[in-house]
Amino acid sequence: MPRLVRLYIRQVLIGFAVSAAFVALLLGFNVANLWHLVTATSGGTIAVVMLWIFNGIVFAGVQFSISVMNMAEKNDPPGGGRRDALPVLQTDPVPVRVAAKR
């Protein structure tokens, strides 16, 4: 299996584990009375599973993007753009004639 695929699978598993911990904390601290809402309704388990899946997708994407951005070479000199000095424009006052008020 290619290294990038292994990296992606590992980061997805980490993201879903973080999502499980996040949902457990949400239910444990009873944020927005979520524990009562989940236990008192018939579709509570579906709601918890959907919350875990959707947060897992988000956390997995963030985890993978952070790991890809950390793969950059650290010894590269900073690049991009020219390092020329910016021209400074000298402004001269322009006289403006104003009609006298009567």
Backbone hydrogen bonds, N-H to C=O, Kabsch-Sander energy under -0.5 kcal/mol:
donor,donor_aa,acceptor,acceptor_aa,energy
6,R,2,P,-2.1
7,L,3,R,-2.5
8,Y,4,L,-2.4
9,I,5,V,-2.6
10,R,6,R,-2.4
11,Q,7,L,-2.4
12,V,8,Y,-2.3
13,L,9,I,-2.2
14,I,10,R,-2.1
15,G,11,Q,-2.5
16,F,12,V,-2.4
17,A,13,L,-1.8
18,V,14,I,-2.4
19,S,15,G,-2.0
20,A,16,F,-2.0
21,A,17,A,-2.1
22,F,18,V,-2.4
23,V,19,S,-2.7
24,A,20,A,-2.2
25,L,21,A,-2.3
26,L,22,F,-2.4
27,L,23,V,-2.5
28,G,24,A,-2.7
29,F,25,L,-2.7
31,V,26,L,-1.9
33,N,30,N,-1.7
34,L,31,V,-1.3
37,L,33,N,-1.7
38,V,34,L,-2.5
39,T,35,W,-2.4
40,A,36,H,-2.0
41,T,37,L,-0.8
44,G,41,T,-0.9
47,A,43,G,-1.9
48,V,44,G,-2.1
49,V,45,T,-2.4
50,M,46,I,-2.7
51,L,47,A,-2.4
52,W,48,V,-2.4
53,I,49,V,-2.7
54,F,50,M,-2.8
55,N,51,L,-2.0
56,G,52,W,-2.2
57,I,53,I,-2.2
58,V,54,F,-1.8
59,F,55,N,-3.1
60,A,56,G,-2.5
61,G,57,I,-2.0
62,V,58,V,-2.3
63,Q,59,F,-2.6
64,F,60,A,-2.6
65,S,61,G,-2.4
66,I,62,V,-2.3
67,S,63,Q,-2.0
68,V,64,F,-2.3
69,M,65,S,-2.3
70,N,66,I,-1.6
71,M,68,V,-1.2
72,A,69,M,-1.0
89,L,87,P,-0.6
